[in-house]
Amino acid sequence: MITVHHLNNSRSQRILWLLEELGVPYEIVQYQRDAVTNLAPPELKAIHPLGKSPVVTDGDLTVAESGAVTEYLLRKYGKGRLMPKEDSAEYVDYLQWMHFAEGSAMLPLLLALYVGRLGDAGAPLHPRIFGEIANHLSYMENSVETGGYLLGSELSGADIMNSFVLEAAKARGLLAEYPKLLDLVTRLQARPAYQLALERGGPYAFA
Ligand SMILES: N[C@@H](CCC(=O)N[C@@H](CS)C(=O)NCC(=O)O)C(=O)O
């Protein structure tokens, strides 16, 4: 049985959504962020040394990192769904978007969060941080057709990986200038599988 070690208000929400899209049975172990620090509880370190979420266990296997978890679940349980064939033209695009989410897009969003805590002392870093956020979001906006997805007309794991980027940006009021991304995240969140994942995962501040 697949177990998702799920931290509230976290990237693991997208793994619950992925599993709902695939219709694969899974169970959830819930963890709550510390009310003061917002960090994960120490119990998560018993599952994986990083102590972060998502972590998925499947039999004897433990997989951390959302991108790796998404790839693992799609390859083992996807039956070809939500990813292009490896010999197709879209496959390289798929790989790029899968890595873009955590490898590029999340970094300046996280920097904005942390540097924001410095108040005025962090202001000199804002142009670079918000410039990079705009760089990433513009690239995404220009890559999506109205009504489409990152890879074109079909939903893929790349959209699921990048949903947290869009949700984190939206929560900070940073999507207002990107109408196609606002529309994309609204359509993703309206999917029945996304809604089912919300029901199972519990309150999610980014929904
Ligand atoms: N790149 C990792 C990031 C994992 C990560 O930082 N998860 C956050 C939740 S969104 C977490 O566990 N934070 C709690 C903590 O650091 O204590 C991934 O995509 O899985």
Ligand as a Chemical Component Dictionary entry (heavy atoms), coordinates in Angstrom:
data_LIG
# 
_chem_comp.id                   LIG 
_chem_comp.type                 NON-POLYMER 
_chem_comp.pdbx_formal_charge   0 
_chem_comp.three_letter_code    LIG 
# 
loop_
_chem_comp_atom.comp_id 
_chem_comp_atom.atom_id 
_chem_comp_atom.alt_atom_id 
_chem_comp_atom.type_symbol 
_chem_comp_atom.charge 
_chem_comp_atom.model_Cartn_x 
_chem_comp_atom.model_Cartn_y 
_chem_comp_atom.model_Cartn_z 
_chem_comp_atom.pdbx_ordinal 
LIG N1  N1  N 0 12.090 20.160 -2.795 1  
LIG C1  C1  C 0 11.357 19.445 -1.769 2  
LIG C2  C2  C 0 10.926 20.433 -0.706 3  
LIG C3  C3  C 0 10.330 19.760 0.495  4  
LIG C4  C4  C 0 9.893  20.792 1.520  5  
LIG O1  O1  O 0 10.628 21.746 1.824  6  
LIG N2  N2  N 0 8.699  20.576 2.077  7  
LIG C5  C5  C 0 8.183  21.502 3.049  8  
LIG C6  C6  C 0 6.664  21.570 2.914  9  
LIG S1  S1  S 0 6.099  22.430 1.516  10 
LIG C7  C7  C 0 8.450  21.019 4.454  11 
LIG O2  O2  O 0 8.430  19.843 4.705  12 
LIG N3  N3  N 0 8.656  21.980 5.353  13 
LIG C8  C8  C 0 8.728  21.729 6.759  14 
LIG C9  C9  C 0 10.120 21.861 7.323  15 
LIG O3  O3  O 0 11.060 22.222 6.588  16 
LIG O4  O4  O 0 10.260 21.602 8.514  17 
LIG C10 C10 C 0 10.176 18.731 -2.427 18 
LIG O5  O5  O 0 9.686  19.191 -3.452 19 
LIG O6  O6  O 0 9.753  17.691 -1.915 20 
# 
loop_
_chem_comp_bond.comp_id 
_chem_comp_bond.atom_id_1 
_chem_comp_bond.atom_id_2 
_chem_comp_bond.value_order 
_chem_comp_bond.pdbx_ordinal 
LIG N1  C1  SING 1  
LIG C1  C2  SING 2  
LIG C1  C10 SING 3  
LIG C2  C3  SING 4  
LIG C3  C4  SING 5  
LIG C4  O1  DOUB 6  
LIG C4  N2  SING 7  
LIG N2  C5  SING 8  
LIG C5  C6  SING 9  
LIG C5  C7  SING 10 
LIG C6  S1  SING 11 
LIG C7  O2  DOUB 12 
LIG C7  N3  SING 13 
LIG N3  C8  SING 14 
LIG C8  C9  SING 15 
LIG C9  O3  DOUB 16 
LIG C9  O4  SING 17 
LIG C10 O5  DOUB 18 
LIG C10 O6  SING 19 
# 
